[in-house]
Amino acid sequence: MLSLLLFLLPPFFLFTPAWTLEFRYHNNHEIEQYLKQVSTSNPDITHLYSIGQSSKGQQLWVLALGVSPHQHTVGIPEFKYVGNMHGNEVLGRVLLLQLIDELVRSYRSNETWSLRLLNSTRIHILPTMNPDGFDVADKDCYNSQGRYNGNGIDLNRDFPDAFFPLSSGCYHVFQVQAVIGWLRTESFVLSANLHGGAVVASYPYDNSNGGSELVGGASIAPDNDVFVHLAKEYSHNHASMYRGNFCIDSRPFLEGITNGFQWYRLEGGMQDYNYVWGQCLEITLELSCCKYPPARELPALWNDNKKALLAYVQQVHLGVKGQVFDGSGEPVENAVVEVRGRRNICPFRTNQHGEYYRLLLPGNYTFTVTYPGHEVLTKTLSVPYGPDQYSALKHDFLLRRIAQTTRRTVGSTTQTDATPTSNS
């Protein structure tokens, strides 16, 4: 009888979280327990995994959310949020836990926006990248105690740097290694990392070596138009960020956004690494003037950021996505998919499923696709605005093999044969 009753109960009843999430600062153990509870209670839409350990051996837990949370699905873009990179900048921990709660509860309540988002997107949330720093963080608004990891390293200065590759540290600390490995494991398309100490959305580049990327005091990325759009998408959906920074110790920011380098030069940063080597467009979100806001302010800060956090995830559906197929009709890895006029330091390549994702604003774009042994393919596409439909434009590229010329001798006559190409 009990088994029959359980069978008849709706999914919402079975999987409603038992833990009511409070607005307070949960310690690392409490975060781990909460993530495990959510994952256990919602196995159909969540998957908990660790990307590695901190320098003091604490797990770096990530919760994936989506209708296929355990593994990548072809055509479904991967998105991530990273919080608490600096241990004393703590608001991100709270916001990301609240975001998890919001996504799960809304999905269980059959709210249309949540159903569409989780059916079309796989969302990865790392509430704390620096649990060791949090453990020793000072609750003062401006004190830097807890900023660094357990070995005294600033994690946001320890990534390989495209502009000074030999001088950006050894980038061997555990948390940085874990994130680099994470980027190699998942084909992330869009990301943001959450900080504190200002109220602004900052976008690449953070660094420059004085080359052609340096324009008017800013270090301009090839996808600058997209980055500006992404930063504005967050700032204008935030309760007040779009008005410009109102923090007493920071300058104002027009529309609440800034080019990273134009704000201040940063070498070895995570957002530049994501973009240059990970093919993942990432921005940095500074979300509170106070690095460790009083707990009483947390409900209001969640309300300030809730709409923006959700709107930003939806931007993963900008542009174009699809697969590249070789002359035999098989999807190919490492095909180069370039957009004319965007000279990326590392060209975007297809993943192990032959997939590519290019975040682009609406307009006409000419793509060039190259793969060894095949003709270069050039195609112009008209790209609509995808986020409202929860899907980028889908377009597959079918390549032709290069004609192979062979020579054979018949008697005293030499003949040339052209092997026909396939899969036109």
Buried (B, 14 or more C-beta within 10 A) or exposed (E): EEEEEEEEEEEEEEBBBEEEBEBEBBEBEBBBEBBEBBBEBBEEBBBBBEBBBBBEEBBBBBBBBBBBBEEBBEBBBBBBBBBBBBBBBBBBBBBBBBBBBBBBBBBBEEBEEBBBBBBBBBBBBBBBBBBBBBBEBBBEBEEBBBBBBBEEBBBBBBBBBBBEEEEBBEBEBBBBBBBBEBBEEBBBBBBBBBBBBBBBBBBBBBBBEEEEBBEEEBBBBBBBBBBBBBBBBBBBBBBEBBBBBBBEEBEEBEBBBBBBBBBEBBBBBBBBBBBBBBBBBBBBBBBBBBBBBEEEBBEEBBEBBBBBBBBBBBBBBBBBBBBBBBBEEEBBEEBBBBBEEBEBBEBBBBBEBBBBBBBBBEEEBEBBBBBEEBBEBEEEBEBBBBBEEBBBBEBEBBBBBBEEEEEEEEEEEEEEEEEEBEBE
